[in-house]
Amino acid sequence: MVSRMSRFSPPAVFRCLADDTRARIALLIASEEELCVCELTCALQASQPKISRHLAELRNCGLLDHRRQGQWIYYSLSGDLPAWVREILQATLEAQRGWLHDDMQRLETMGARPVRQVSCC
Protein backbone atom coordinates (compact mmCIF):
# COMPACT_ATOMS: atom_id res chain seq x y z
CA MET A 1 0.00 0.00 0.00
CA VAL A 2 1.30 3.45 -0.95
CA SER A 3 1.62 5.85 1.94
CA ARG A 4 -0.05 9.24 1.79
CA MET A 5 3.37 10.93 1.90
CA SER A 6 4.78 9.06 -1.10
CA ARG A 7 1.49 9.27 -3.00
CA PHE A 8 1.61 13.04 -2.81
CA SER A 9 5.35 13.50 -3.16
CA PRO A 10 6.31 16.30 -5.55
CA PRO A 11 7.64 13.86 -8.20
CA ALA A 12 4.43 11.77 -8.06
CA VAL A 13 2.11 14.81 -8.29
CA PHE A 14 4.08 16.53 -11.03
CA ARG A 15 4.41 13.29 -13.01
CA CYS A 16 0.63 12.88 -12.88
CA LEU A 17 0.05 16.48 -14.01
CA ALA A 18 2.80 16.45 -16.66
CA ASP A 19 0.36 15.40 -19.38
CA ASP A 20 -1.44 18.29 -21.11
CA THR A 21 -4.88 16.64 -20.93
CA ARG A 22 -4.54 15.66 -17.26
CA ALA A 23 -3.33 19.15 -16.33
CA ARG A 24 -6.27 20.74 -18.15
CA ILE A 25 -8.73 18.33 -16.49
CA ALA A 26 -7.33 19.03 -13.01
CA LEU A 27 -7.42 22.80 -13.55
CA LEU A 28 -10.94 22.77 -15.00
CA ILE A 29 -12.15 20.73 -12.06
CA ALA A 30 -10.34 23.06 -9.64
CA SER A 31 -12.12 25.97 -11.31
CA GLU A 32 -15.60 24.41 -11.49
CA GLU A 33 -15.36 22.27 -8.30
CA GLU A 34 -17.01 19.32 -10.03
CA LEU A 35 -17.37 18.11 -13.63
CA CYS A 36 -18.65 15.01 -15.39
CA VAL A 37 -17.10 13.21 -18.36
CA CYS A 38 -19.49 14.78 -20.88
CA GLU A 39 -18.56 18.28 -19.71
CA LEU A 40 -14.87 17.48 -20.01
CA THR A 41 -15.25 15.94 -23.48
CA CYS A 42 -16.99 19.12 -24.60
CA ALA A 43 -14.50 21.50 -22.98
CA LEU A 44 -11.42 19.65 -24.22
CA GLN A 45 -12.87 18.50 -27.54
CA ALA A 46 -11.63 14.99 -26.84
CA SER A 47 -13.21 11.56 -27.05
CA GLN A 48 -14.94 9.98 -24.06
CA PRO A 49 -12.44 7.07 -23.89
CA LYS A 50 -9.50 9.51 -23.84
CA ILE A 51 -11.05 11.64 -21.08
CA SER A 52 -12.02 8.54 -19.06
CA ARG A 53 -8.48 7.16 -19.34
CA HIS A 54 -7.01 10.42 -18.02
CA LEU A 55 -9.61 10.65 -15.25
CA ALA A 56 -8.66 7.12 -14.15
CA GLU A 57 -5.01 8.13 -14.03
CA LEU A 58 -5.81 11.23 -11.96
CA ARG A 59 -7.85 9.07 -9.58
CA ASN A 60 -5.03 6.51 -9.35
CA CYS A 61 -2.65 9.33 -8.47
CA GLY A 62 -5.03 10.37 -5.69
CA LEU A 63 -5.79 13.78 -7.18
CA LEU A 64 -9.50 13.19 -7.88
CA ASP A 65 -12.54 11.78 -6.13
CA HIS A 66 -15.78 10.85 -7.83
CA ARG A 67 -19.45 10.41 -6.96
CA ARG A 68 -22.35 8.92 -8.88
CA GLN A 69 -25.64 10.76 -9.37
CA GLY A 70 -28.01 8.73 -11.51
CA GLN A 71 -26.33 8.11 -14.86
CA TRP A 72 -23.64 10.73 -14.24
CA ILE A 73 -20.30 10.39 -12.48
CA TYR A 74 -18.94 13.67 -11.18
CA TYR A 75 -15.26 14.27 -10.51
CA SER A 76 -13.83 16.68 -7.96
CA LEU A 77 -10.46 17.30 -6.34
CA SER A 78 -9.70 14.73 -3.70
CA GLY A 79 -10.50 15.64 -0.12
CA ASP A 80 -7.15 14.08 0.80
CA LEU A 81 -5.08 16.51 -1.26
CA PRO A 82 -2.41 18.21 0.80
CA ALA A 83 -2.68 22.01 1.00
CA TRP A 84 0.45 22.48 -1.11
CA VAL A 85 -1.13 20.61 -4.05
CA ARG A 86 -4.34 22.66 -3.84
CA GLU A 87 -2.24 25.85 -3.65
CA ILE A 88 -0.27 24.87 -6.76
CA LEU A 89 -3.45 24.13 -8.70
CA GLN A 90 -5.05 27.39 -7.59
CA ALA A 91 -1.93 29.46 -8.36
CA THR A 92 -1.64 27.82 -11.78
CA LEU A 93 -5.32 28.41 -12.48
CA GLU A 94 -5.05 32.10 -11.56
CA ALA A 95 -1.81 32.67 -13.47
CA GLN A 96 -2.73 30.68 -16.58
CA ARG A 97 -6.42 31.40 -17.24
CA GLY A 98 -5.49 32.26 -20.83
CA TRP A 99 -4.19 28.71 -21.32
CA LEU A 100 -7.66 27.38 -20.43
CA HIS A 101 -9.69 30.19 -21.98
CA ASP A 102 -11.00 28.21 -24.97
CA ASP A 103 -11.74 25.15 -22.81
CA MET A 104 -13.65 27.23 -20.27
CA GLN A 105 -15.56 29.04 -23.00
CA ARG A 106 -16.67 25.73 -24.58
CA LEU A 107 -17.77 24.54 -21.15
CA GLU A 108 -19.75 27.72 -20.48
CA THR A 109 -21.58 27.48 -23.81
CA MET A 110 -22.22 23.73 -23.60
CA GLY A 111 -25.88 22.91 -24.11
CA ALA A 112 -27.72 20.40 -21.93
CA ARG A 113 -25.19 20.31 -19.10
CA PRO A 114 -26.19 17.81 -16.41
CA VAL A 115 -27.92 19.28 -13.37
CA ARG A 116 -26.29 18.54 -10.05
CA GLN A 117 -28.46 17.68 -7.11
CA VAL A 118 -27.60 19.59 -3.98
CA SER A 119 -27.76 17.62 -0.78
CA CYS A 120 -28.86 19.31 2.40
CA CYS A 121 -26.54 17.35 4.67
C-alpha positions as CSV (number, residue, x, y, z in Angstrom):
1,M,0.0,0.0,0.0
2,V,1.3,3.4,-0.9
3,S,1.6,5.9,1.9
4,R,0.0,9.2,1.8
5,M,3.4,10.9,1.9
6,S,4.8,9.1,-1.1
7,R,1.5,9.3,-3.0
8,F,1.6,13.0,-2.8
9,S,5.4,13.5,-3.2
10,P,6.3,16.3,-5.6
11,P,7.6,13.9,-8.2
12,A,4.4,11.8,-8.1
13,V,2.1,14.8,-8.3
14,F,4.1,16.5,-11.0
15,R,4.4,13.3,-13.0
16,C,0.6,12.9,-12.9
17,L,0.1,16.5,-14.0
18,A,2.8,16.5,-16.7
19,D,0.4,15.4,-19.4
20,D,-1.4,18.3,-21.1
21,T,-4.9,16.6,-20.9
22,R,-4.5,15.7,-17.3
23,A,-3.3,19.2,-16.3
24,R,-6.3,20.7,-18.1
25,I,-8.7,18.3,-16.5
26,A,-7.3,19.0,-13.0
27,L,-7.4,22.8,-13.5
28,L,-10.9,22.8,-15.0
29,I,-12.2,20.7,-12.1
30,A,-10.3,23.1,-9.6
31,S,-12.1,26.0,-11.3
32,E,-15.6,24.4,-11.5
33,E,-15.4,22.3,-8.3
34,E,-17.0,19.3,-10.0
35,L,-17.4,18.1,-13.6
36,C,-18.6,15.0,-15.4
37,V,-17.1,13.2,-18.4
38,C,-19.5,14.8,-20.9
39,E,-18.6,18.3,-19.7
40,L,-14.9,17.5,-20.0
41,T,-15.2,15.9,-23.5
42,C,-17.0,19.1,-24.6
43,A,-14.5,21.5,-23.0
44,L,-11.4,19.7,-24.2
45,Q,-12.9,18.5,-27.5
46,A,-11.6,15.0,-26.8
47,S,-13.2,11.6,-27.0
48,Q,-14.9,10.0,-24.1
49,P,-12.4,7.1,-23.9
50,K,-9.5,9.5,-23.8
51,I,-11.1,11.6,-21.1
52,S,-12.0,8.5,-19.1
53,R,-8.5,7.2,-19.3
54,H,-7.0,10.4,-18.0
55,L,-9.6,10.7,-15.2
56,A,-8.7,7.1,-14.2
57,E,-5.0,8.1,-14.0
58,L,-5.8,11.2,-12.0
59,R,-7.9,9.1,-9.6
60,N,-5.0,6.5,-9.3
61,C,-2.6,9.3,-8.5
62,G,-5.0,10.4,-5.7
63,L,-5.8,13.8,-7.2
64,L,-9.5,13.2,-7.9
65,D,-12.5,11.8,-6.1
66,H,-15.8,10.8,-7.8
67,R,-19.4,10.4,-7.0
68,R,-22.4,8.9,-8.9
69,Q,-25.6,10.8,-9.4
70,G,-28.0,8.7,-11.5
71,Q,-26.3,8.1,-14.9
72,W,-23.6,10.7,-14.2
73,I,-20.3,10.4,-12.5
74,Y,-18.9,13.7,-11.2
75,Y,-15.3,14.3,-10.5
76,S,-13.8,16.7,-8.0
77,L,-10.5,17.3,-6.3
78,S,-9.7,14.7,-3.7
79,G,-10.5,15.6,-0.1
80,D,-7.1,14.1,0.8
81,L,-5.1,16.5,-1.3
82,P,-2.4,18.2,0.8
83,A,-2.7,22.0,1.0
84,W,0.5,22.5,-1.1
85,V,-1.1,20.6,-4.1
86,R,-4.3,22.7,-3.8
87,E,-2.2,25.9,-3.6
88,I,-0.3,24.9,-6.8
89,L,-3.5,24.1,-8.7
90,Q,-5.1,27.4,-7.6
91,A,-1.9,29.5,-8.4
92,T,-1.6,27.8,-11.8
93,L,-5.3,28.4,-12.5
94,E,-5.1,32.1,-11.6
95,A,-1.8,32.7,-13.5
96,Q,-2.7,30.7,-16.6
97,R,-6.4,31.4,-17.2
98,G,-5.5,32.3,-20.8
99,W,-4.2,28.7,-21.3
100,L,-7.7,27.4,-20.4
101,H,-9.7,30.2,-22.0
102,D,-11.0,28.2,-25.0
103,D,-11.7,25.1,-22.8
104,M,-13.7,27.2,-20.3
105,Q,-15.6,29.0,-23.0
106,R,-16.7,25.7,-24.6
107,L,-17.8,24.5,-21.1
108,E,-19.8,27.7,-20.5
109,T,-21.6,27.5,-23.8
110,M,-22.2,23.7,-23.6
111,G,-25.9,22.9,-24.1
112,A,-27.7,20.4,-21.9
113,R,-25.2,20.3,-19.1
114,P,-26.2,17.8,-16.4
115,V,-27.9,19.3,-13.4
116,R,-26.3,18.5,-10.0
117,Q,-28.5,17.7,-7.1
118,V,-27.6,19.6,-4.0
119,S,-27.8,17.6,-0.8
120,C,-28.9,19.3,2.4
121,C,-26.5,17.4,4.7
